[in-house]
Amino acid sequence: MLRVLTVALVVTALVSPPAAGQPPRPQAVTSLLAGMTLEQKVGQLFVTYVNGQRADEEHPDNVRDFGVATPAEIVAKYRPGGVIYFDNDLHDNIDSPRQIAGLSRGLQRASKIPLAISTDQEMGLVTRIGPPVTQFPGNMALGAGRSTTDAEQAATITARELRALGVNQDFAPDADVNSNPANPVIGVRSYSGDPKLAAEFTAAQVRGYQQRFLTWSGVAATAKHFPGHGDTATDSHTSLPVVDRTVEQWREMDAPPFRAAIAAGVDSIMTAHILMPRIDPSGEPATLSKPVIDLLRGELGYDGVVITDALDMAGVRQKHPDARIPVLALKAGVDQLLMPPKLGEAITAVVDAVKSGELTERRIDQSVLRVLRMKFLRGILTSPPVDPDKADAAVGTPENLAAARTITDRTTTAVRNDGGVLPRRPKAALVTGWGENSTRTLAKLLGGKALPTGATPTPEQITGAVEAAGAADLVVVLTSGLSGSPEQQALVDRLVATGRPVVGVAVRNPYDVAYTSVPVWLATYSYGAGALESVAKVITGEIGPKGLLPVAVPGPTPYPLGHGLTW
């Protein structure tokens, strides 16, 4: 920790206040860089996962993946520039606020240069840290609310709570324009299908996450996934999507949110593992494509940190061995390398590429300076260690929860209300359809009965729901991916045929609302508890729906961007 304090004092002394809106010059961290070996420099360019919830926790998967037992030993051995937290079965790092803060503190103690500790806290569909951390609407819900003030406030509160847990970089916001309704991986993670609207909200959330220069309460924001993942029809986690746009089409549709993020001073931009053959015919994914990265560095004039999407994803592993991919990414112009499958082999490959002359040490220095500059800007090099004893009180405060409720209440969109079915206060509501937790939560809010039928309801489940509808004065059916699910369609049709008033609620992508048989449609863009509380208020008339569609909905009954009803 004495080394960390010394580094912080040296860097602080070297930096003069920047001109308005300008980052410090790279010379502000050159003395730190000058004292680093090649291996230490290369380590700064990698962001790795770790296994376990405590820095000193021995975990067999760490031995398998890294040759050491604990997260702290991984940091000490490989000296990475950053660590990413997950809440999944593979790399479970998340339990409680106090635990997360303790993990962060332990990892920072193990690192000679303070770490960029990151997670994917987009809110909505991609949210790594759940309650008691304040939960805000995801991007498309915010786009429906049409308030950039709300979007900025949500990001500001999220950043402050993350920082209280020792997380100082958020891989958000998603700056993709969801121009393909069939997109399987973006969808509601996007603000809108309209480039202008997506750009306005991207800039607002960048401002909220980062707050202002030289603040310890903000986090480094990361606009993703450059050059734009919104027109893909496959998932880059499992395949290599192809986007058949020209440069001119890219400038018009995908570039505006990234331009807006850069104008707002975004600290980092994440690449996409997608092919753009009309921009780079080489067959390399954008992450490894110099022509694509040159659009970012040259045409958009971005000199901040460029980070890859995870290097263990199938989309980037089609053509090259895993150890070769980090070298090619650096040659293309990337700075940070996220989650290589084998960290030790990846570091060695980059070091060897420098020693062989394929990469120059000057090229490595360029990326290390960007990483260190980002760390300085967010106070990562100079902030005191996070205090686990204060973590619980810093998250999910009454004020933050009230802000989340208010913002969420402005996002529910009423698309259709034939016959004026809503609002009404049902005495015997039936809530059925997609999502066991979601149906039960909404049924409880409405004081009714829950009968979940899942994503592919069986004939027996459909018959049971139809029979239960006979005793209901309002039937609410939740849907997700309706156009691709004949089973859900059969459930909806059978419920409408009962003659009972039926309300469809699209709890993920809003494209479900084009389905014609349902007389009343609401879109929530989320199946989270907050979204369901708001939709219950809309159904009963406690609040009026205020959201407007942030995408155009094609289909049998199309709806334009901006459509929305109220009462």
N, C-alpha and C positions, 0 to 999 in steps of 0.2 A: 504493500500500500504506500510505502514511502516513495517507491519508484513512480507510482501513479501520481502522487501529489507533486513530485518534482516535474514530471511531464506537464501537468496542468499549469504549474507556475511558469514554466518556460514558455509554453504556448501562449498563455495569457499575456506575458510580457512582450512577446513578439508581435502581437496583433494590435494594430491601431484601429480605431473605430472606422467601420466601412462607410463609404458614401451612401447616401440614401438609396435604399433598394439594391445595393450592390453587395455581393459576398466578399469576404476578405480575400486578398491576393493569395495565390498558392504559396508565396514565400513565408506566410505566417506559420507554416508547419514544416518548413524545410529543415530546420535544425533537428526536429524529431526524426525525420526521414534519414538524415545524414548519419545518425547513430545506429541504424538498423542494418543487419546483415541481409543478403539476398533472400535467405530462407525466411526471415522475419517479414520482409516486404511481401513475399509471395503469400505467406500466411494471412496477411491483412486483406487479401483479395477474396478469401473464402468465407462463406457463411454456412455453418453446419448445423445439423440436428444433433441432439443428445438424447439419451434414454434415461428416464428417471425424473423424480420430482424433487430431489435434493441434490445439491452439488456433491455431497459426499456419499451418495447412495450407490452401492455396488449393484450393477445390473448386468446380467449375462449377455444381453445384446450389445452392450458397449465393448465387452471383451471380443465378441464376434466381429463387430464392425470397425473397432478402433485399436484393439490390442491392449486396452486398459479398462479398468472396471467402473470408474465413476465419471460423471460429467466434468468435474473439476480437473481430473487427470487428462481428459480429452483436450481441454483448453490449454493446460500446461504443456502437453506434449506437442500439439500441432500449432499452437499460437494463432488461431483463426482470428479474422477481423470481426466476426459476428457469429451469433447463435440464434436459431429460430425455434420458437416454442410451438408445440402441437398438443391437441387434446384427444388424439386417436389411439387406437390399440398399439400402433407401431412405435410411436414416440410420445408416450403420455407424460407431459410435463406440467399439467394444469389440474389443480384441485381447488384451493382456496386462495383468496388474496394474500393472506399472510404467507402461505406456502410459496406462491409465485415470487413474492418479494424476497423471500429467503433464498430461493434458487438463484434469483438474479444477483443478490448480494454475494453469494458463494462463488458464482462464476466470475464475477468482476474481481473478486479477491484472487482468483487463480490466474488472472490475465495481467501481463505486464503493461499492455496498452489497453485502455478501457474498450469493452466490447460494444458493438451495435447489437442490441438484443431486440429481436423482431418477432412479429407474429402476423397472421392474416386476420385482422379485426376489421373486416369491411362493414360489419353489421348486416343483418338480414341473413341471407342464405349461407354466407361464409363468415362465421363468427366463432373464433377459437375459445374465447373466454366468456362464459355465460354468467348468469346471476351468481352473486350479488352485484357484479359489475353492471352498470346501467346499460340496458339494451335499447338501441335506437332502430328506427326503420332502415331497411336496406336501400340501395341506390334507387331502384325503380320506384319504390314507395315515395322517396324524397322527391323524385322527379314528378310524380303525380301530385304531390303537395304544392309544387311550383314555387316554393319559397327558398331562395338561396340563403336567406337569413337563418331559416331553420336548419338547412344543411350545414352551414358554418358552425352554428351553435352545437349541433350534434357532434361534429368533428372536434370542436374545442373541448367539450366535456370528455369525449372518448380519449383524447390525447392526455388530458390531465390525470384521468384514472389509470391509463396505461403507465404513465410515468411514475405513479405512486407504487406500481408493481415492479418497477425497474425495467420496463419495456420502453425503449427509446426510438424504435423504428417500426412503423406500421406499413405493411404491404397493402396499402389503400391510398387513394381511391381507385376503383376500377373505372378507367377512362374510355372503355370500349363503347362504341355506338352499336346497339343491338339492331342491326338492319336486317337480320335473318330470323324470322319467327321460329324457325326450326333449330336454332342454335342450341345445342345440348349442354353447353358448359357456361355460357354467359347469361343470357336471359335477364332475369331480375337483378343480376349483379350490375347491369348497366343502368344509367339514369334514364336513357331515352333512346329511341330510334332516330331522333333528330339531332344532327351534329351541333347545332347552335345551343340547344337546351342542354345537351350533355356537356358541352364546353363550359357553360355558365356554372353548372353544379360541380364539375371537376375543380374549377378554380376556387369556388367557395369552400370546398372541403379541404383543398390544399392549404388555404389560408387558415382554416380552423385547426387542422392538425399541427401546423408549424407555428401558428400564432404570430411570432415576430422573431427577428434575429436575436441570437444570444439569450434565449430563454430556456430555463430548465423545465418548464411545464409543458412545452410542446414536444412533439415527436417528429422524426423525419418522415415525411409523406412519400409514397411511392405510387406514381401513376402507372397503370398497367392496362393492357399488355401491348406494347408497341411492336409493330406499327398499327395494330388494331385487330382484335379477335372477334369482332361483332358479326362478321359475315361468314362464319364457319358453320359447317353442317356436321362436323365430327369433333370429338374431344381430344385435345392434345395430350391429355394424360395417358390415353390409350392408342392414339394414332397420330399421323401427321396431317393436319388439315391443310387444304389448299384454298387460297383466296385469289380469285381471278380478277383482280383489279389492276387497272393501269395506274401510272403515277398520278394522272389528272383526277381519276376517280378517287384515289386515296386522298389527295389534297382536299377534295370536296367533302368526303364522307368521314374518313377516319382521323385525319390530322387535326381538325379543330380542337378537340379536347386536350390533345397533347400540347398544342400551341398555347392554349389557355393555362395549362399546368405550368409550363415553362415561364410564361409571363407572371404567374403568381409566385415564382421562385421555388418550384418543387425541388426537393433535395435529391430524389432518385427516380428513375424510370425503369420499369421492368420490361424485358423483351418477351415476345411470344414465340412459341415453337410452332410456327406456321410457315408454309411455303407461299411465296408471292412470285410466281414464275414470270409474270409480265414486268416485274421490277428487277428480279434476279433470276435468270434462267439456269443458274448453276445447279439447282436442286438442293441447295443448302437452306435449312430453316432460318428464319429471321435472326434468331439468336446467334447464328454463325455466319451471317451474311454481311460482308462489308458494304455492299451497295445499300442495304436496308439501314444499317447503323449510320451510314453516311447521310441518309435523309435526316436522321435525328441530329447528328453532330453538325452537318453542313447546312441543309435547307432550313431546319428549325433552330439552328444556332445554339444547341444545348451543350453546355460544358460541365454539367453535374454528373453524378454517379449513374452509370447504367448497370443494372443488375440483371442477370439472367432469371428466367423462371427456373423452377427446380430442374436440375440436371439429371434427376432419376426418372423423369417423365419420358414416355415412349416417343413423343414427338421430336425429341432432339437426339435420339439414340438409334436412328434408322441406318445411318451411313458409316458411322465411325466408332472405334473402340472408346469406352468410357474415359480412359485416361487421356485420349487425344482431344476430347471435346473442350475442356477448359483452355487448351492452347489455341484452338481455332476461334473460340469466343474472344480471347484477348486480341488475337490478330484482327478480328472483325471490328474491334473498338469497344468491347465491353470492359467494365471495371470489376464488378463483384460477381462471384461465381457461387450460385446457390445450390447447396445440397448435392454435391457429386456423390455417386454411389459409394466410392471408396476414397475417402478424403486423403489418406496418405499417398496413394498412387497418383491422385490428381495434383497434389502439391509437388511431388517428385517430378511429374511430367512437365510442369511449368518451369521448375528450376532447371531441369535438363535442357528444355528448349532455349533458355537464356544462355546456358553454358555452351550449347552447340551453335549459337548465333541465329537460330530461327526467330527468337524474340530478343530484343535488346533490353538491357537493364533500364535504359532510359524510358522505354515503353512501359515497363513495370512501374517505374517511379511516377509516371504520369497518372496511372490509375491509383496508386497508393496515395498520392497527394489529393486526389479527388475524394477518396474515402476519408482521409484524415481531416480534410476541410469540412466535409459533411459532419463528422463527429464533433468538430469544434463548434460549428454553427448551432448544433442542437445541444451544446453544453455537455456532450457525452465525455469529452476529455477533462472537463473541469468541475462537473457536478459531484456533490458528496454521495457516498454510498446510500442506497435506498434503505429505509428503516422498516423492517417487517412489522414492528409493533404499531406502526401508523397506517398500515395498508388497509385494514378492515374499515377504519373510519373514513378513509379517503374515497371509497367507491360506493355507488348506490346510495348517495345521500338523499334525503327527502327532496332537496331542491333539484338534484339531477333527475330523480325519478319523475318529479312533476313536469320537468321540461320534456322528458321522453314521452309522457302521456299526451301532453299538449301537441307536440309535433306529430305523433302517430295519429291523433284524432283528425288531423288535416289531410290524411293520405288516402283514406278509403274512397273508392270511386264507385258511384252508382252508374251503371251503363244502361240498364233497362229496367223499367218499372211499369209494365203493361197492367192496366186496370187499377193502378194506384194501390197495389198490394201493400206496399210499405209507405210510411212506417206503421207498425202495429205492435201491441204488447200481447204476445201469445199467452194463453193459459195452459196450453198443452202442446209445446213445440216438440218436434222430432228433428234431431240433428244426425244426419247419416252421411255416408260417403267416405272420401279419402282421409286417411290419417287418424289413427286411434287416439292419440293424445289430443289432436286438434278437435275432433268431434266431441270428445268428452269435455274439453275445456269450454267450448262454445255452448254445449248443452247445459252445463252448470251455470254459465252466465245468463242464459235465457230461462233457467228454471225448468228445463225440459228433459227429454229422454235422449240418450246417446245410443246409436246403433252403428258403430264403425263397420265399413265393408271393405276397406283397403283399396289398393291401386287396381286390383283385378277381381272385383266381386264375383262370387260364384252364383249360379242360378238360385241356389238355396238362400244365399244372403240377400239377393235381390228380392226374392219372394218374401222373406222375412221383413225387409224394409217396407215393401208395399203393404203388407198386412199391418205393420205398426203405423203407417201413415193414416190408416183409416180412423185411428183414434186421436189424430193430431189436428189442431187448428192452424198450424203453420209447419211446413216441411222445409228444412234447410239442408241442402245437399252440397257438400264440399267436393271440389274437383281439383285435379292436378294432372296436366297432360291429357286432357279430355279427347282431343282430336286423334291421338294415337292409341286410345284405349276403347275398343268396342265394348268391353265389359262395363266401364263407367258410363258409356253412352246408353247402354241397355238399362242400367239403373236409373239414369235421369229420365229416359223416355217412359219407363214404367211408372215412376213417381208422378210425372206430369199427367199421365193417363188416369190417375186416380181422381182427378178433379179437385184435389186439395190445392190450396195456394202453395206454390213451390218457389223457393228462392235459391238460386245457384250462387255459390261463392267460390270464385277462382282464387285459390290460396297460394298459387305460385305465379306462373306466367299468365298474363291477362288475356292471352289469345283464346282461352276457353270460352270467352263470352260471345264468340261468333256462333256458338252452337244454338240453333234456332228454336228448339222446342221449349226452352226454359223462358217463362214470361218475365222473370226478374233476375237480373245479374248484378252482383257486386264483385269488385276486384280488390283484394287486399295486398297482393304482391308478397305475402309472407304468411306462414302458418304459425308464427310465434305468438306467445301469449299476449303481447301488447297489441298486435294487429287484430287478434280475435276479440279482445276487450273493446276495441274501437268499432269493429263491425257489429258487435252486439248493441252498442249504443246507437249505431245508425239504424239497425233493424227496429229497435223500440222507439226511435224518435228522440232519444236523449240528446243526440247531436244530429245535425244534417251532414250528409256526405259532401265533402269539399274537394276531393281529388278529381283530377282531369287525366285522361289517358295520356301517358307519356310516349306511347307508341301507336302507330296505326295498326288496327286489327283487321287482317284480311279474312275471307271466308264466306260462308253462306249469307251471313248478316254482317257485313263489314262496318267498322266504326272508325272515324278519322281520328288522327292525333288531336288531342284537346277536347274530345267529347267527354261529357260528364253531366249527370243530373243532380238535383238537390231537392230537399224539402225542408 
